[in-house]
Amino acid sequence: MPSSPTTRIAIVGAGLGSLVLARILQLRKSANLSFVIYESDADASTHTGLDGLLNLKYESGQRALREAGLHPQFVKLCRPVRHHIRVLDKRGTLLHDAPGECYSREIDAGHLRGLLLESLEPNTVHWAHKATAVRRDLTSGKYTIVFESGEVAEGIDIIVGADGSSSHIRSLVWPGVQPVYSGITFIQSQVNLAEDPHFGLPIDEGVLFALEDGKGIMAQHDSKGRIMLYIALRVPEDWVTTSAIALAADPSERITLLLEEFEGWNKQLVGLVRAGERPTLRAIYTLPSDGRPRANTDNIVLLGDAAHLMSSFAGEGANLEMADATDLAKHLIAGKSLEKYERLIRHRATESAHESALNLELFFGQNAAEDVATLFKSQVLPRNVAGIVDSFSGGYVRSLFF
């Protein structure tokens, strides 16, 4: 009896979702599936997208690790975190101060990525392969991917677009749809705690939010003993490339100009901004979640940010990406319809995208500090607001940047 032909799969992008997908496919070996991950980064060490801590939820991120056979290793690497939530206005007035309960186990994003990479068979990831074009043979139905180097990958049956917020693959299945600017741009920096561990501010485990006038200073400790600082400004879309801050010649000049945005703010908060190192400007983009139909996928599917980009204000980025990977692996192994997979992940992401949009407006509205403090003081904290804490104390900010 002749054997079934092998289905060749190309996974574009080596984020957490891609690594989970590859691990599950290798664990549930199928003679009829072969795959390669193509990643634009030169090698594993040059990947800079992940930093801080991740709070992986039991039903999504941790489910993915259970399916991947890596949950025991995850438990060894993660640590319990008590989230302390503080909300201040620009004068430094403390409007909400609530020690959190020890309710989450978090893992350093780099450790998780390393765990997944080490679990894969050699040469699963082909580094320095940036996809620039995709061609389809209308006779055979197979795809060819062209890379920036001039190399090509031919005879591909299924393409998984897991290439993030600025996905090249997305345009093939969702033509005409572009990420939409949210109105908010972040400046991310790091603060060295060696000299002054707190800058006169109540920062420990958890998150500090200072909000007013459509601006925000959000701070959290990371696993390396630094403060991760996220400064938010409501500015035009082109600000990230045309403003004096964007055009500054060096990081110190950028910080000096940034301080002008916080004239009149509490001196400790301004001092925190002044101490920031390596400031990086990142505009926050989202994808429409209005049920707009995609084109016939013809065996091209999306995963993670390529499929449902949203801001981090629902706290679901890494968890959604890893859940997508788990479900896609199951569909591929069982030979189920990829269209059913698409419907599943879109339905799952829609609620989070809606929550994310509402919370973004809440945090940068006219009376943001008071409104956010009131919400955190609620007897029953809404799931979506808890997700905001997870997203910042969990550190998966890669998912909100375009």
Secondary structure, 3 states (H helix, E strand, C coil): CCCCCCEEEEEECCCHHHHHHHHHHHHCCCCCEEEEEECCCCCHHHCCCCCCEEECCCCCHHHHHHHCCCHHHHHHHCEEEECEEEEECCCCCEEEEECCCEEEEEEEHHHHHHHHHHHCCCCCEECCCCEEEEEECCCCCCEEEEECCCCEEEEECEEEECCCCCCCCHHHHCCCCCCEEEEEEEEEEEEECCCCCCCCCCCCCEEEEEEECCEEEEEEECCCCEEEEEEEEECCCCHHHHCCCCCCCCHHHHHHHHHHCCCCCCHHHHHHHHCEEEEEEEEEEECCCCCCCCCCCCCEEECCHHHHCCCCCCCCHHHHHHHHHHHHHHHHHHCCCHHHHHHHHHHHHHHHHHHHHHHHHHHCCCCHHHHHHHHHCCCCCCHHHHHHHHHHHHCCHHHHEC
